[in-house]
Amino acid sequence: MLVRRKRRERYEHAGFCLYTTAVAAARAPYLYRTLGVPDTLDGRFDLVCLYVSLLIRRLQADSAPGPALAQAVFDAMFSDMDRTLRELGVGDLSVGRRVRAMWEALHGRALAYQAALAARDFMALKGALARNVWRGAVPAEGAAEALAKLTFAQAEFLAGQALSDLATGKVAFLPATEAAQ
């Protein structure tokens, strides 16, 4: 147990840096202004889930320390979610339940996105994104297609990044406007 804890602490800083970069990428104005992703707590959460799931997928594809880094990103995300809920005034008794619901949402979304990416199934990914990001009501023609293109491009771009860089907390995402083309 102590070994697991030390491993977690070893990658805690890198996980936080990776998570922070994913959040910044998920906040690109293009996603909200052009693609019509709702600029709400739910809309932002959905895009953070998308970018974090892409990052975790990339990290889990490698040998050590990839899986430990993936866990560190996950831990950073849910530590941030817990803190954010508390800042929003959610009571201590409700925080755990809400964080669990967020975990379940991330897990379900990640499974759907990863299955579509693994199968290179554009239509399945487009459908999953439309269901989750826009709750099935995509506001602009081509928005779901653009977000699916972006997702495939980001996954490919992440795959080309060295694990040694990721292990130090350095990750890059394509600009959203470029990735969606």
C-alpha positions as semicolon CSV with decimal commas, in nm:
position;residue;x (nm);y (nm);z (nm)
1;M;0,000;0,000;0,000
2;L;0,285;0,238;0,082
3;V;0,446;0,161;-0,255
4;R;0,123;0,251;-0,437
5;R;0,096;0,575;-0,239
6;K;0,455;0,674;-0,318
7;R;0,396;0,600;-0,688
8;R;0,089;0,823;-0,682
9;E;0,279;1,103;-0,511
10;R;0,563;1,064;-0,763
11;Y;0,333;1,152;-1,053
12;E;0,098;1,389;-0,871
13;H;0,258;1,708;-1,005
14;A;0,282;1,577;-1,360
15;G;-0,080;1,459;-1,344
16;F;-0,194;1,801;-1,228
17;C;0,001;1,974;-1,508
18;L;-0,142;1,737;-1,770
19;Y;-0,494;1,786;-1,636
20;T;-0,455;2,166;-1,630
21;T;-0,344;2,165;-1,994
22;A;-0,641;1,947;-2,091
23;V;-0,879;2,187;-1,914
24;A;-0,726;2,484;-2,095
25;A;-0,769;2,305;-2,430
26;A;-1,130;2,222;-2,342
27;R;-1,199;2,592;-2,284
28;A;-1,102;2,703;-2,638
29;P;-1,353;2,971;-2,744
30;Y;-1,399;2,803;-3,085
31;L;-1,568;2,508;-2,918
32;Y;-1,833;2,727;-2,760
33;R;-1,873;3,009;-3,012
34;T;-1,847;2,817;-3,338
35;L;-1,953;2,463;-3,248
36;G;-2,222;2,577;-3,006
37;V;-2,113;2,371;-2,708
38;P;-2,317;2,512;-2,419
39;D;-2,098;2,747;-2,215
40;T;-2,246;2,615;-1,892
41;L;-2,114;2,400;-1,610
42;D;-2,246;2,092;-1,790
43;G;-2,105;2,194;-2,127
44;R;-1,763;2,271;-1,981
45;F;-1,767;1,945;-1,785
46;D;-1,849;1,750;-2,102
47;L;-1,551;1,897;-2,288
48;V;-1,318;1,847;-1,992
49;C;-1,435;1,483;-1,992
50;L;-1,358;1,459;-2,363
51;Y;-1,007;1,601;-2,337
52;V;-0,922;1,415;-2,016
53;S;-1,049;1,087;-2,161
54;L;-0,826;1,140;-2,466
55;L;-0,530;1,206;-2,240
56;I;-0,599;0,905;-2,018
57;R;-0,642;0,687;-2,328
58;R;-0,302;0,801;-2,453
59;L;-0,134;0,736;-2,120
60;Q;-0,290;0,391;-2,076
61;A;-0,164;0,287;-2,419
62;D;0,195;0,292;-2,290
63;S;0,383;0,084;-2,041
64;A;0,496;0,227;-1,708
65;P;0,466;0,503;-1,608
66;G;0,172;0,557;-1,846
67;P;-0,098;0,394;-1,630
68;A;0,032;0,567;-1,315
69;L;0,022;0,902;-1,497
70;A;-0,332;0,826;-1,617
71;Q;-0,433;0,766;-1,255
72;A;-0,264;1,092;-1,154
73;V;-0,463;1,283;-1,419
74;F;-0,783;1,119;-1,297
75;D;-0,698;1,206;-0,936
76;A;-0,621;1,567;-1,030
77;M;-0,953;1,597;-1,213
78;F;-1,161;1,472;-0,926
79;S;-0,969;1,670;-0,669
80;D;-1,048;1,976;-0,880
81;M;-1,414;1,875;-0,913
82;D;-1,442;1,831;-0,536
83;R;-1,283;2,173;-0,477
84;T;-1,503;2,340;-0,739
85;L;-1,822;2,197;-0,592
86;R;-1,724;2,323;-0,248
87;E;-1,646;2,669;-0,391
88;L;-1,990;2,670;-0,554
89;G;-2,140;2,617;-0,210
90;V;-2,238;2,253;-0,236
91;G;-2,269;2,117;0,117
92;D;-2,021;1,865;0,253
93;L;-2,286;1,594;0,269
94;S;-2,367;1,632;-0,103
95;V;-2,016;1,664;-0,244
96;G;-1,936;1,292;-0,235
97;R;-2,258;1,199;-0,413
98;R;-2,203;1,461;-0,682
99;V;-1,840;1,366;-0,736
100;R;-1,949;1,003;-0,775
101;A;-2,205;1,108;-1,037
102;M;-1,930;1,300;-1,219
103;W;-1,703;0,995;-1,205
104;E;-1,978;0,781;-1,354
105;A;-2,037;1,039;-1,627
106;L;-1,666;1,050;-1,715
107;H;-1,647;0,671;-1,716
108;G;-1,948;0,630;-1,946
109;R;-1,832;0,899;-2,185
110;A;-1,475;0,768;-2,193
111;L;-1,595;0,415;-2,274
112;A;-1,809;0,540;-2,562
113;Y;-1,536;0,767;-2,702
114;Q;-1,261;0,508;-2,664
115;A;-1,465;0,234;-2,830
116;A;-1,538;0,458;-3,129
117;L;-1,175;0,571;-3,153
118;A;-1,044;0,214;-3,131
119;A;-1,283;0,102;-3,407
120;R;-1,212;0,419;-3,610
121;D;-1,591;0,456;-3,622
122;F;-1,661;0,819;-3,708
123;M;-2,039;0,782;-3,694
124;A;-2,033;0,617;-3,351
125;L;-1,809;0,893;-3,216
126;K;-2,026;1,164;-3,371
127;G;-2,334;1,007;-3,213
128;A;-2,172;0,975;-2,870
129;L;-2,058;1,336;-2,881
130;A;-2,402;1,459;-2,990
131;R;-2,569;1,264;-2,706
132;N;-2,328;1,381;-2,438
133;V;-2,220;1,731;-2,534
134;W;-2,548;1,860;-2,676
135;R;-2,784;1,610;-2,512
136;G;-2,892;1,507;-2,863
137;A;-2,988;1,858;-2,979
138;V;-2,687;1,973;-3,185
139;P;-2,743;2,347;-3,246
140;A;-2,543;2,399;-3,565
141;E;-2,519;2,187;-3,877
142;G;-2,180;2,021;-3,890
143;A;-2,097;2,084;-3,523
144;A;-2,099;1,718;-3,421
145;E;-1,896;1,626;-3,730
146;A;-1,640;1,896;-3,652
147;L;-1,612;1,782;-3,290
148;A;-1,568;1,420;-3,403
149;K;-1,293;1,528;-3,647
150;L;-1,132;1,725;-3,367
151;T;-1,145;1,422;-3,137
152;F;-0,977;1,193;-3,392
153;A;-0,713;1,458;-3,466
154;Q;-0,639;1,518;-3,097
155;A;-0,611;1,143;-3,032
156;E;-0,365;1,106;-3,319
157;F;-0,168;1,411;-3,208
158;L;-0,147;1,280;-2,850
159;A;-0,030;0,940;-2,975
160;G;0,276;1,108;-3,127
161;Q;0,390;1,264;-2,800
162;A;0,673;1,104;-2,608
163;L;0,591;0,939;-2,279
164;S;0,905;1,099;-2,135
165;D;0,753;1,444;-2,198
166;L;0,416;1,338;-2,059
167;A;0,587;1,203;-1,746
168;T;0,719;1,553;-1,675
169;G;0,373;1,707;-1,718
170;K;0,427;1,838;-2,071
171;V;0,147;1,777;-2,317
172;A;0,019;1,967;-2,616
173;F;-0,315;1,971;-2,790
174;L;-0,381;2,096;-3,141
175;P;-0,559;2,431;-3,163
176;A;-0,931;2,350;-3,178
177;T;-0,984;2,534;-3,507
178;E;-0,707;2,333;-3,672
179;A;-0,810;1,998;-3,524
180;A;-1,172;2,036;-3,636
181;Q;-1,082;2,071;-4,006
